[in-house]
């Protein structure tokens, strides 16, 4: 009987160890993979009419970019895509600037489209890619009148981080930014998987993601970045978006010390503001108001 009891107890301890390992190691690692996976795929297409291909290098990663040169007396614009997307999807957004005569640069962020990279950090390390794009425009003499940054979702966070403390940024336009990395992971875990914020899986998954992709979650803070941007800010909320809701976007806007505008694009989901009939009017109105 004692031997049987010891065996049974050992089996129970083994099961607890296995279940605990799955819960506190396996699930966080799986979640971290989802958080940091890349979205590379397909061969690079030829540049669209009016654009030329340029090769950028960020942290030794080759990035695909397209540039359409415009009037050097006007600020140059950089348009940045969101998670899982690529530069081709943002040609219509870029057209607004091209019609105004601005130089435009579109870039595939690391781990996306035809750019190199095996991980994504939801805007953290991607902000370095935006900075590299800014430096390219400066070195080519295309940003003598300053730079306008436009970003979407993950790209909006990359743009905000890249714009902080930059004296030649003339305007920042962001659609569906989140506030902080830790907050958005907890928010999406609850929204997509029903996980409450207090469960230890979330901080463990964040720690695993930091280790996997080589970044600091605490450094990805769009609210703090907004405090350090003095160029005019236009922030766009997608009215039917459950992910980056108006209260979340307002945290970014409220932190910004300079001229700012918040527009709620009604009737559209995540990064769908361009399908709202007032999108072009709102964007061009903001640019006109600030002499961009």
Phi, psi and omega in degrees: 000316181297317179299318180296320180294319179296319179297316180297318179296321178296320178296320179296316179297321179296317178297317179298320179296317180294314180296318178296320178297318178296319184287315188258356177235303185297310182295313176301321178295320178295318179295320179297323177298317178298320183290333188243001185298154179269167181228040177282150177173146176077163177273154181293130178279166176293147178302145177295164182305127178094350180254156171233149182280139173228150180254123177250155178231123181230120183052041179068011176260133177279127181246139174276136176214152173239141177232133171244114184281140180230208181287120182289349176279353179252153177299145175273145184247139173244126182248126189238130183281175178258186183299131176079007185246189178207177189294330182302329183289350187244021177295324179292323176296318181293332182300328178303317180286321181297323178294337179269356178092006179283145165295142180230135173239129174247140184222141167277117177294162180307140179074011182229149175055234182259013176271155177283166179124138183254356183221159171236150181234024175058034175112344183294283178292337178296336177298332176294325177296320178294319178298320178297318177297320177298316180296323178299313180298321179297312183295330180274001180072022183262357184238028181294338178263008179103182186228139171251134178245131176233125181225160185225123179055241176308319179296331178291324177291318176301319179294315180297316179295321182289330184281339184302128175069012180266118188283341182260008174282122185263336180197148180229126178237122183228138176243127176059049174283152170263173184272299177225157180300312183297319180294319184288326177295315179296319180297315181286329176297322178286318184291317186266330186237359179070021181272124176291154186295340185276348184291140184291347181300324186293305178297328177294320179294321178297316179298320178295321179295319177301315180295318185291317187255355175072054179216171176250120181298323183292340179280349182263086187225098182290333178294313178297319179298319180300326179297336186254017176248126182249357173283156176303145183237129168247120178246133184246129173256131174275118193303327182255022183269115177279354187269301177251084185283170181303315179301324179293312181295325180297331177299322177291312183297315182298333180282341185285128186274345187262194175301136184209156180215138174242128179238129175263113179275102185290149171076013180233152179267193187308127183048039178251015185300331181296341178273355173280134185298342181265005185300305184298318180298320181292315181294311181293326177297319177296314181296317179296318183302326185252017174066033182257000000 
